[in-house]
Structures are given as C-alpha cells and as structure tokens.
C-alpha cells in the first residue's frame, strides 16, 4: 500500500477516535491521547479504544426535588357512614346525602364526633346516631 493511502487511513481513524471520545464525554486531553495513539499505533490502540475507551462516563443522576412531607398540608378525609362518600373532615353535613356528619350537643351546642358517647364540654350524652 502506498504511504499516502496509509497516512490518510491513519488520519481518518484518529479523527474518528477523537470525535467519538469527545462524544462519549471524555475531556480534550484524553480524547487527544486516544487519537494520537490511534494515529501512531493503529493496530494496537484502535482495538483497545473500542474495548475500553467507548464506555460512557456515568453522570450523577439528577436528584428529584425533595418534598418536606411535614410542611405540605394534608387534607383530612372521612367516609360518610350513610352513603360511603368521601368528604372533608371539617364538613358538618355530607354533600352527597345530606346526612349530619358531626351532630351538635343538645345541651351546649358543641360539635361532636360521631363516635363520641358524650359531650366533652358538658358531659351530656351524645344524640343517638
């Protein structure tokens, strides 16, 4: 083979190795070293580059935004005992079936939880469910 064709093949191989190395994330000097080695010792360096040099650099994974669970207000929900609809905890009446979710004490008028047996304010018995 003529020396000119050999030189062109070596130069093209070195150029390809340099561009491929830069594309894979290697820095300028590492890519230049691979290209020079390929130009000088094509038979040895090109197979070594194909085996060891083409591995992509592992980029650190992007950290997902950390959400502080304690600072996010959680909307408390409850299930209506009458219709089974999901309603907010602070609702007094179910918007689906109009069932009273939090009955009022007959003595003092305070809101009671459905599972309470007596009013915590005046000690009066809670109304029947």
Secondary structure, 3 states (H helix, E strand, C coil): CCHHHHHHHHHHHHHHHHHHHHHCCCCHHHHHHHHHHHHHCHHHHHHHHHHHHCCCCCCCCCCCCCCCHHHCCCCCEEECCCCCCEEECCCCECCCCCCECCCECCCCCCECCCCCCECCCCCCECCCC
